[in-house]
Amino acid sequence: MPKTDRSPSATQMSRRRFLAAGAATLPAAVLGTSRPAFAATVQASGVAPVALAGFDNVLKTYIVERQISCAQLAITKNGKLVLARGYRYSDDPAVPSVSPTSLFRVASLSKHITAVATMRLAQDGALNLGTSVAALLGLSTAADARLADVTVWRLLQHTGGWDRDISGDYLYMDHTIARSLGVSLPITRDHIIRYAGSRPLDFTPGSRYAYSNYGYMLLGMIVEKVSGMSYESYVRQKILAPVGISRLRLGRTLKAQAAPGEVVYESAATSRTVTDASGTVVPAPYGAFSMENRGPGGGWLASAVDLVRFARVLDAPGAVLNSTSIGRMLAQPETGVTESGSWYGAGLWVRQVTGHLNTWHDGSLPGTYGYTARLQNGFTYAAIFNRREETGSPDFNVLSPRINAEIGKVTTWPATDLFPRYF
């Protein structure tokens, strides 16, 4: 599925009314017949107050329509966790139960975590965001002198000069890179850099936007170089621990390496494994790409309650970022605002609404889809799934307007804060 971020502005609200799945039997037309292992009801865990039942029903309907077996939804209002749900829609005993704290791969929702880490280094005076990445990491500019003009800022805002629609996504080219360099699988980040460094950039740095997973891999290496710590250790100690988050960790490629409490991932796609040269065809979520190499740009495991707690880092100055750093996170890039009125800040899409900067991002890998948004009126949510849109499946991008449609229907928001249950 192409990476398409849709701003959750009020003007996009849908007024469609949705099914209330609950424990009731769902219509056969919704269930379909292609996945007989799917149950007639959605099993839900956690807390969904009656006042917020509309959001709960949106998620239940969404996963039934798309035959998603594992999902989560978390919502905060004015900094309080008001809904925390895990969902399981399967009769397959191999699919474990899902709690609000089960871990999911969050794909590109990892990027704003890396962006916050980068901003913290700059805040602490350890990093200048205008510094050349080539100078920081000792990258050769022999293949393209313009590489010297790729700054940390430009990596954060996807204006560094790499366009995956032209040269491909280097984080998915393991076989090509191994063959080109004459090395054995699995390849490492250093192999990816050697391959990318031998090729010219696709455009002049700073001249336009093009989403780059490779750029965020480089940011992770910068975090390591500047901090003197592993990327994961720096993030966990300096970014997550100060806000009470301890569950997040980097994911691994193989199913046998899954973390405790991690869900299973499902996809109809298969591919040759990137873990060795055997040519074995494997399910796409377990060996078609390297989770280890994707780390800073797409490798984190998290729960939805973790993501909405982390979002509070941008709500006000605190233990992680000060007001200057928050402003930098949300600043417009040198390329300006898109035709839709949004822009890519540092690891997040941003749009100005009256009195607030809305932020959002989606994430997608084979076996994973996630979406998170911080909206006006103190509303933040995160939803994660163990399946992404594939050929023949319903549109996954309808989630945002369906959630938006429910916001205005809430007459009384719960006063109880659920965060102490999970942190």
C-alpha positions in Angstrom: 0.0 0.0 0.0 1.4 3.4 -0.9 2.3 5.5 2.1 -0.6 8.0 2.2 -1.0 10.3 5.2 -4.4 11.9 5.4 -4.7 14.9 7.7 -7.4 14.4 10.4 -8.8 17.9 10.1 -12.4 18.5 11.0 -13.3 19.2 7.3 -12.7 15.6 6.5 -15.2 14.2 9.0 -17.5 11.5 7.7 -21.1 11.3 9.0 -21.5 7.6 8.2 -22.9 5.6 11.1 -21.2 2.3 11.8 -22.0 -1.2 13.2 -21.7 -1.9 16.9 -19.9 -5.2 16.9 -19.6 -5.8 20.6 -20.4 -9.4 21.5 -23.2 -9.4 19.0 -23.2 -11.6 15.9 -22.0 -9.7 12.9 -23.8 -9.9 9.5 -22.5 -12.6 7.2 -22.0 -10.0 4.4 -19.4 -8.3 6.6 -17.7 -11.5 7.8 -17.1 -12.8 4.2 -16.2 -16.4 3.5 -12.5 -16.2 2.6 -11.2 -16.6 6.2 -13.2 -19.3 8.0 -10.9 -19.1 11.0 -12.4 -15.7 11.9 -14.9 -15.7 14.7 -18.4 -14.3 14.6 -17.5 -11.8 17.4 -14.7 -9.5 18.3 -13.0 -10.2 21.7 -12.0 -7.0 23.4 -9.9 -6.4 26.5 -9.2 -3.2 28.4 -11.6 -0.3 29.0 -14.0 1.5 26.7 -16.3 3.8 28.7 -20.0 3.9 27.6 -19.5 7.6 26.6 -16.8 6.5 24.1 -18.5 3.4 22.7 -18.6 4.9 19.2 -14.8 4.7 18.9 -14.9 1.1 20.2 -17.5 0.2 17.5 -15.5 1.9 14.8 -12.5 -0.3 15.6 -14.6 -3.5 15.8 -16.2 -2.8 12.5 -12.9 -1.8 10.8 -11.2 -5.0 11.8 -14.1 -7.2 10.8 -14.4 -5.6 7.4 -10.6 -6.1 6.8 -10.4 -9.5 8.6 -7.7 -8.2 11.0 -7.0 -10.6 13.9 -5.1 -8.4 16.3 -5.6 -4.6 17.0 -5.4 -1.9 19.6 -6.9 1.5 20.1 -5.9 4.1 22.7 -7.3 7.6 23.2 -6.3 10.5 25.4 -8.2 13.6 26.1 -6.4 16.6 27.6 -3.5 14.3 28.6 -5.6 11.6 30.3 -5.9 8.1 28.9 -9.7 7.6 28.5 -9.9 4.5 26.3 -7.5 1.6 26.1 -8.5 -1.5 24.1 -7.0 -4.7 22.7 -9.0 -6.6 20.1 -8.8 -10.2 18.9 -10.9 -11.4 15.9 -9.9 -15.0 15.3 -10.8 -18.6 16.2 -7.2 -19.7 15.5 -5.5 -20.9 18.7 -2.2 -19.7 17.3 -3.4 -16.1 17.5 -2.9 -15.1 21.2 -5.2 -12.8 23.1 -4.5 -9.0 22.7 -4.3 -6.7 25.7 -3.9 -2.9 25.7 -0.2 -3.5 26.4 0.5 -6.2 23.8 3.4 -5.2 21.5 3.1 -4.5 17.8 5.6 -3.5 15.2 4.7 0.1 14.6 6.7 0.6 11.3 7.1 4.3 10.4 5.6 5.5 13.6 9.1 4.8 14.7 10.3 7.9 12.9 9.0 10.5 15.3 10.7 8.6 18.1 14.0 9.0 16.2 13.2 12.7 15.5 12.6 13.4 19.2 16.0 11.7 20.0 17.7 13.8 17.5 16.1 17.0 18.8 17.2 16.1 22.3 20.8 15.8 21.3 20.5 19.2 19.7 18.8 20.6 22.8 21.7 19.3 24.9 24.2 21.0 22.6 25.7 17.7 21.3 24.5 18.1 17.8 24.0 21.0 15.3 21.0 20.2 13.0 22.6 22.2 10.2 25.7 19.9 10.2 26.5 17.9 7.1 25.6 14.2 7.5 28.6 13.2 5.4 30.9 15.1 7.8 29.2 13.6 10.8 29.4 10.0 9.6 32.5 10.1 7.4 30.6 9.4 4.2 32.3 9.7 0.9 31.0 12.3 -1.5 32.9 10.8 -4.5 29.7 9.6 -6.3 27.9 12.9 -5.8 29.4 16.1 -4.3 25.9 17.2 -3.3 25.9 14.6 -0.5 27.9 17.2 1.5 24.8 19.4 1.5 22.6 16.8 3.2 22.1 18.1 6.7 20.5 16.6 9.7 17.5 18.9 9.2 17.1 17.5 5.7 17.2 13.9 6.9 14.5 14.7 9.5 12.2 16.4 6.9 12.8 13.9 4.0 14.5 16.5 1.7 17.9 14.8 1.6 18.0 13.8 -2.0 16.9 10.1 -2.1 13.7 9.2 -3.9 12.7 5.6 -3.6 10.4 6.0 -6.6 13.6 6.6 -8.7 16.3 4.5 -7.1 14.4 2.2 -4.9 14.2 1.9 -1.2 17.6 0.8 0.0 16.0 -0.8 3.1 14.2 -3.3 0.9 17.0 -4.1 -1.5 18.9 -6.7 0.4 19.4 -9.1 -2.4 20.5 -6.4 -4.9 22.9 -4.9 -2.4 24.5 -8.2 -1.4 24.9 -9.2 -5.1 26.4 -5.7 -6.0 28.9 -5.7 -3.1 29.7 -9.4 -3.3 28.8 -10.0 0.3 26.7 -12.7 2.0 23.2 -12.2 3.4 22.2 -10.9 5.8 23.5 -7.4 5.0 24.2 -4.7 7.6 23.7 -1.0 7.7 27.3 -0.5 6.6 26.6 -2.5 3.5 23.6 -0.3 2.7 25.6 2.8 3.2 28.4 1.5 0.9 25.8 0.7 -1.8 23.9 4.0 -1.5 27.2 6.0 -1.4 28.2 4.6 -4.7 25.2 6.0 -6.4 24.2 9.7 -7.2 21.4 11.4 -5.3 18.1 11.6 -7.0 17.7 15.3 -6.5 19.4 18.3 -5.1 19.2 18.3 -1.3 16.6 20.7 0.1 14.9 21.2 -3.3 11.9 18.9 -2.7 10.3 16.3 -0.4 10.7 12.5 -1.0 10.0 10.0 1.8 13.2 8.2 2.7 13.6 5.3 5.1 17.3 5.4 4.3 17.5 8.9 5.7 16.1 7.8 9.0 18.5 4.9 9.2 21.3 7.5 8.9 19.7 9.5 11.7 19.9 6.4 14.0 23.6 6.1 13.2 24.0 9.8 14.0 22.3 9.3 17.4 24.9 6.5 18.1 27.9 8.5 16.9 27.0 11.7 18.9 25.7 10.0 22.1 28.3 7.2 22.3 25.5 4.8 23.0 23.6 2.3 20.9 20.6 3.9 19.3 18.1 1.7 21.3 19.9 2.4 24.6 19.9 6.2 24.0 16.2 6.3 23.2 15.2 4.1 26.1 17.3 5.9 28.7 17.1 9.5 27.5 13.7 9.7 25.7 11.4 7.0 27.0 12.4 6.5 30.7 11.8 10.2 31.6 8.1 9.8 30.6 7.7 6.5 32.2 7.7 4.3 29.1 9.5 1.0 29.5 7.9 -1.5 27.1 9.2 -0.1 23.8 12.0 -2.1 22.2 13.4 -2.7 18.8 11.8 -5.7 17.0 13.5 -8.6 15.4 13.1 -10.2 11.9 12.2 -13.8 12.6 9.1 -15.1 14.4 11.2 -17.2 16.7 12.8 -13.9 17.9 9.5 -12.2 18.9 9.5 -10.3 22.1 7.3 -11.5 25.1 3.8 -10.2 24.5 4.3 -9.4 20.8 1.5 -10.2 18.5 1.7 -12.4 15.3 1.8 -10.7 11.9 -0.3 -11.7 8.9 0.1 -11.2 5.2 -0.8 -13.0 2.0 2.6 -11.9 0.6 5.7 -14.1 0.4 9.2 -13.4 -0.6 12.8 -14.8 -0.6 14.3 -14.5 2.8 16.9 -11.8 3.5 18.3 -13.6 6.4 20.6 -15.9 4.3 21.3 -17.0 0.8 19.1 -20.1 0.8 16.5 -18.5 -1.4 13.8 -19.9 0.9 10.4 -18.3 0.3 8.9 -17.1 3.6 5.9 -15.2 4.8 6.6 -11.5 4.1 6.4 -10.4 7.8 9.0 -12.9 8.8 12.1 -12.6 6.7 11.2 -10.5 3.6 12.9 -7.5 5.2 15.3 -6.8 8.0 13.8 -5.4 11.2 17.3 -4.9 12.5 18.3 -2.5 9.7 15.0 -0.7 9.8 15.3 0.2 13.5 15.2 4.1 13.6 12.8 4.4 10.6 10.5 1.5 11.2 11.8 -1.0 13.8 10.2 -0.2 17.1 7.7 -2.4 19.0 5.1 -0.5 21.0 1.5 -0.7 22.2 -1.1 2.0 21.5 -1.1 3.2 25.1 2.6 3.7 24.8 2.2 5.8 21.7 -0.4 8.1 23.1 1.7 8.5 26.3 4.8 9.4 24.1 2.7 11.9 22.2 2.5 14.0 25.3 6.2 14.9 24.8 4.9 17.4 22.2 2.0 18.8 24.2 4.1 20.9 26.5 7.7 21.4 27.5 8.8 18.7 29.9 11.5 16.2 30.9 12.4 15.3 27.3 12.0 18.4 25.1 11.8 22.1 25.9 9.7 24.6 24.0 12.4 25.4 21.4 12.8 21.7 20.6 9.1 21.2 20.3 8.9 24.2 17.9 11.7 22.6 15.8 9.9 19.3 15.7 6.9 21.0 14.1 8.6 23.6 12.0 8.0 24.0 8.3 10.7 22.7 6.0 12.5 24.9 3.5 10.3 23.4 0.8 7.3 25.1 2.5 3.7 23.9 2.7 2.0 21.4 0.4 -1.1 22.1 -1.7 -3.2 20.6 1.0 -1.9 23.0 3.6 0.2 20.4 5.5 4.0 19.9 5.8 6.4 17.2 7.0 8.1 18.4 10.1 10.5 16.1 12.0 9.1 12.6 11.8 5.4 13.8 11.7 3.0 15.4 9.3 1.8 18.8 10.5 -1.1 21.1 9.8 -2.1 24.4 11.3 -5.7 24.6 12.6 -7.2 27.4 14.7 -5.1 27.6 17.8 -3.3 24.3 17.3 -0.8 22.3 15.2 -2.3 18.9 14.4 0.2 16.1 13.9 -0.2 12.7 12.4 1.7 9.8 10.8 0.9 6.3 9.5 3.1 3.2 9.4 3.0 0.2 7.1 5.0 -3.0 6.7 3.9 -6.4 5.6 1.8 -7.6 8.5 1.6 -4.1 10.2 -0.5 -0.9 9.9 -0.6 1.9 12.4 -1.9 5.4 12.7 -1.4 8.1 15.3 -2.7 11.7 15.5 -2.7 14.6 17.9 -5.7 16.9 17.2 -7.2 20.1 18.4 -9.3 20.1 21.6 -6.7 17.8 23.4 -7.7 14.6 21.5 -4.9 12.1 20.7 -5.2 8.5 19.5 -3.2 5.6 18.2 -4.5 2.5 16.5 -2.3 -0.5 15.5 -3.1 -3.6 13.5 -1.3 -6.9 12.5 -2.3 -6.7 8.9 -1.9 -3.9 6.3 -3.8 -3.2 3.1 -3.1 -5.7 0.3 -4.6 -6.4 -3.1 -8.3 -7.0 -2.7 -8.6 -5.7 0.9 -10.8 -2.7 1.7 -9.2 0.8 2.0 -7.3 1.1 5.3 -7.1 4.9 5.0 -10.8 5.3 6.1 -9.8 4.9 9.7 -9.0 8.6 10.3 -12.3 10.0 9.0 -14.2 7.4 10.9 -12.5 8.3 14.1 -13.0 12.0 13.4 -16.7 11.5 12.9 -17.1 10.2 16.4 -15.3 13.0 18.1 -18.1 15.5 17.8 -20.6 12.9 19.0 -19.1 12.7 22.5 -21.2 14.8 24.9 -19.3 14.0 28.1 -15.6 12.9 28.3 -14.6 10.5 31.1 -12.8 12.1 34.0 -10.9 8.9 35.0 -7.3 8.7 33.9 -6.4 5.1 32.9 -2.7 5.7 32.6 -1.9 4.4 36.1 -3.3 1.0 35.0 -0.6 0.6 32.4 2.4 2.6 33.6 
